[in-house]
Amino acid sequence: MKPLDIAIAGCGVAGLACAALLRQQGARVVVYDRLETPRPLGSGIILQPVGLHVLDAIGAGAAIRDLGAPIERLYGLSGERVVLDVRYKARGRRAPCGLGVHRGALFQVLYDAALAGGAEIAGGRDIVAAHDGRLEFAGGARSARFDLVIDALGVRSPLSRLPQAPLPFGALWASLDWAGKFDPAALEQRYVAARKMAGVLPIGRLKGEGRQQAAFFWSLKHVDRQAWSAAPLDAWKDEVRSLWPATEPLLKQIRSHDDLVFASYAHRTMREPVSRHCAHVGDSWHCASPQLGQGANMALLDAFALARALETQSNLDAALGEYARMRLWHIRLYQAASWMFTPAYQSDSATIAWLRDFIVAPLSRVPLAPALLAALVAGEIGAPLGAIGSVTS
Ligand SMILES: Cc1cc2nc3c(=O)[nH]c(=O)nc-3n(C[C@H](O)[C@H](O)[C@H](O)COP(=O)(O)OP(=O)(O)OC[C@H]3O[C@@H](n4cnc5c(N)ncnc54)[C@H](O)[C@@H]3O)c2cc1C
């Protein structure tokens, strides 16, 4: 194919990864975002080995490893009982681990890679629709015509028009200075059944800063959000302390309700990720709760697959079909797994929590189960890199 003119709608993880990869292939790329100066929202995430593989292909792997915190283990206690214990090394002594990162750090390395590659970034454009290779902006203006529009507008994309009902539970998040006695190489969580959950994730540091940070999160239902905001902060802190006293040095850093951001989650998958002149990537195609820690990694894999398909196929229609084929099974598998696992960590069901603690947790220790669970968390079930034609050594 001749070099394509591509509009990327959305300057998030998926959009920036597409921009960096497609510029490497010689496409002309313009990234549009509603924010005047695009920036990340939210706290920390875990980059899984599959996502790190894509960042290596972009040329941003070393930069993000320098900023992030290696994660070797996911560990959760319900009372005294260990109900979550996944070790990445269960896949093999040399198997790669996860990386806890500040969203700002991930955004920065992707933004730097896209800009260094020569992508054009156009901020302050609120996209409302796309027709026939053109984007339509709020106020009625339209973009020039492109060979392809990539919809990377995230969970509320007006281009994918997925129904908008959020999951009943979301979470309060904060990025805090690393403090206290936590495992610096683990995501740690504490639960009361599945109705309460607190978590601490090491997320390394932001570019240009020395201080190491932790993402702290607290599960909260949408319907309880107003009551939480209206109640004194100290009452909530007492509740967290009684579940997990070690969080005290983190709680001290939270001085008002505004220091915590509420994130809502949704679970949806768009049936067809491609249409004429348009491909959907990342959350605009599929979104899930973050319990399996896959969303950003899925977005990176989508970008990698789309770039690979455009590079190897002889025309645009064939490339879009190939892109959907490369990603379909992995996405179906992980959307199903996320659907199954989410209520075990965020729901009012005492039965599901009991099954998690007394059936699933013991089963997860029988031979082969630890390696399988580690592969699930690492994003490797369904061999997504093999489907894209790129295998790890
Ligand atoms: C609290 C929380 C924790 C998470 N933890 C993890 C984790 O541990 N691991 C993991 O892999 N994933 C995690 N995820 C999921 C992950 O963050 C998302 O899957 C990922 O950010 C999706 O990337 P995206 O590029 O598709 O969308 P986004 O990153 O949301 O980017 C969308 C972009 O589009 C822009 N935009 C949106 N609408 C418009 C419009 N109308 N016009 C113009 N611009 C627009 C936005 O400004 C933004 O820049 C978590 C998510 C949440 C909420």
Ligand as a Chemical Component Dictionary entry (heavy atoms), coordinates in Angstrom:
data_LIG
# 
_chem_comp.id                   LIG 
_chem_comp.type                 NON-POLYMER 
_chem_comp.pdbx_formal_charge   0 
_chem_comp.three_letter_code    LIG 
# 
loop_
_chem_comp_atom.comp_id 
_chem_comp_atom.atom_id 
_chem_comp_atom.alt_atom_id 
_chem_comp_atom.type_symbol 
_chem_comp_atom.charge 
_chem_comp_atom.model_Cartn_x 
_chem_comp_atom.model_Cartn_y 
_chem_comp_atom.model_Cartn_z 
_chem_comp_atom.pdbx_ordinal 
LIG C1  C1  C 0 -9.058  3.165  37.797 1  
LIG C2  C2  C 0 -8.553  2.372  36.632 2  
LIG C3  C3  C 0 -7.517  1.457  36.812 3  
LIG C4  C4  C 0 -7.030  0.725  35.729 4  
LIG N1  N1  N 0 -5.995  -0.160 35.909 5  
LIG C5  C5  C 0 -5.468  -0.811 34.843 6  
LIG C6  C6  C 0 -4.324  -1.693 34.976 7  
LIG O1  O1  O 0 -3.810  -1.949 36.066 8  
LIG N2  N2  N 0 -3.813  -2.240 33.846 9  
LIG C7  C7  C 0 -4.344  -1.966 32.623 10 
LIG O2  O2  O 0 -3.811  -2.472 31.623 11 
LIG N3  N3  N 0 -5.426  -1.175 32.472 12 
LIG C8  C8  C 0 -6.014  -0.584 33.533 13 
LIG N4  N4  N 0 -7.082  0.240  33.371 14 
LIG C9  C9  C 0 -7.685  0.407  32.044 15 
LIG C10 C10 C 0 -6.899  1.373  31.151 16 
LIG O3  O3  O 0 -6.664  2.582  31.826 17 
LIG C11 C11 C 0 -7.687  1.637  29.875 18 
LIG O4  O4  O 0 -8.069  0.405  29.333 19 
LIG C12 C12 C 0 -6.819  2.408  28.875 20 
LIG O5  O5  O 0 -6.483  3.683  29.371 21 
LIG C13 C13 C 0 -7.600  2.571  27.571 22 
LIG O6  O6  O 0 -6.861  3.374  26.700 23 
LIG P1  P1  P 0 -7.578  4.123  25.497 24 
LIG O7  O7  O 0 -6.482  4.773  24.750 25 
LIG O8  O8  O 0 -8.503  3.194  24.791 26 
LIG O9  O9  O 0 -8.517  5.223  26.167 27 
LIG P2  P2  P 0 -8.086  6.463  27.053 28 
LIG O10 O10 O 0 -6.777  6.243  27.691 29 
LIG O11 O11 O 0 -9.285  6.752  27.900 30 
LIG O12 O12 O 0 -7.893  7.656  25.993 31 
LIG C14 C14 C 0 -8.972  8.298  25.350 32 
LIG C15 C15 C 0 -8.516  9.671  24.843 33 
LIG O13 O13 O 0 -9.555  10.218 24.036 34 
LIG C16 C16 C 0 -9.821  11.564 24.415 35 
LIG N5  N5  N 0 -11.241 11.804 24.143 36 
LIG C17 C17 C 0 -12.295 11.148 24.674 37 
LIG N6  N6  N 0 -13.446 11.579 24.128 38 
LIG C18 C18 C 0 -13.107 12.536 23.218 39 
LIG C19 C19 C 0 -13.862 13.320 22.285 40 
LIG N7  N7  N 0 -15.199 13.252 22.180 41 
LIG N8  N8  N 0 -13.180 14.176 21.470 42 
LIG C20 C20 C 0 -11.814 14.256 21.519 43 
LIG N9  N9  N 0 -11.059 13.532 22.391 44 
LIG C21 C21 C 0 -11.697 12.684 23.218 45 
LIG C22 C22 C 0 -9.472  11.634 25.891 46 
LIG O14 O14 O 0 -9.128  12.958 26.279 47 
LIG C23 C23 C 0 -8.254  10.681 25.967 48 
LIG O15 O15 O 0 -7.055  11.378 25.708 49 
LIG C24 C24 C 0 -7.614  0.928  34.443 50 
LIG C25 C25 C 0 -8.668  1.841  34.276 51 
LIG C26 C26 C 0 -9.142  2.554  35.356 52 
LIG C27 C27 C 0 -10.290 3.550  35.153 53 
# 
loop_
_chem_comp_bond.comp_id 
_chem_comp_bond.atom_id_1 
_chem_comp_bond.atom_id_2 
_chem_comp_bond.value_order 
_chem_comp_bond.pdbx_ordinal 
LIG C1  C2  SING 1  
LIG C2  C3  SING 2  
LIG C2  C26 DOUB 3  
LIG C3  C4  DOUB 4  
LIG C4  N1  SING 5  
LIG C4  C24 SING 6  
LIG N1  C5  DOUB 7  
LIG C5  C6  SING 8  
LIG C5  C8  SING 9  
LIG C6  O1  DOUB 10 
LIG C6  N2  SING 11 
LIG N2  C7  SING 12 
LIG C7  O2  DOUB 13 
LIG C7  N3  SING 14 
LIG N3  C8  DOUB 15 
LIG C8  N4  SING 16 
LIG N4  C9  SING 17 
LIG N4  C24 SING 18 
LIG C9  C10 SING 19 
LIG C10 O3  SING 20 
LIG C10 C11 SING 21 
LIG C11 O4  SING 22 
LIG C11 C12 SING 23 
LIG C12 O5  SING 24 
LIG C12 C13 SING 25 
LIG C13 O6  SING 26 
LIG O6  P1  SING 27 
LIG P1  O7  DOUB 28 
LIG P1  O8  SING 29 
LIG P1  O9  SING 30 
LIG O9  P2  SING 31 
LIG P2  O10 DOUB 32 
LIG P2  O11 SING 33 
LIG P2  O12 SING 34 
LIG O12 C14 SING 35 
LIG C14 C15 SING 36 
LIG C15 O13 SING 37 
LIG C15 C23 SING 38 
LIG O13 C16 SING 39 
LIG C16 N5  SING 40 
LIG C16 C22 SING 41 
LIG N5  C17 SING 42 
LIG N5  C21 SING 43 
LIG C17 N6  DOUB 44 
LIG N6  C18 SING 45 
LIG C18 C19 SING 46 
LIG C18 C21 DOUB 47 
LIG C19 N7  SING 48 
LIG C19 N8  DOUB 49 
LIG N8  C20 SING 50 
LIG C20 N9  DOUB 51 
LIG N9  C21 SING 52 
LIG C22 O14 SING 53 
LIG C22 C23 SING 54 
LIG C23 O15 SING 55 
LIG C24 C25 DOUB 56 
LIG C25 C26 SING 57 
LIG C26 C27 SING 58 
# 
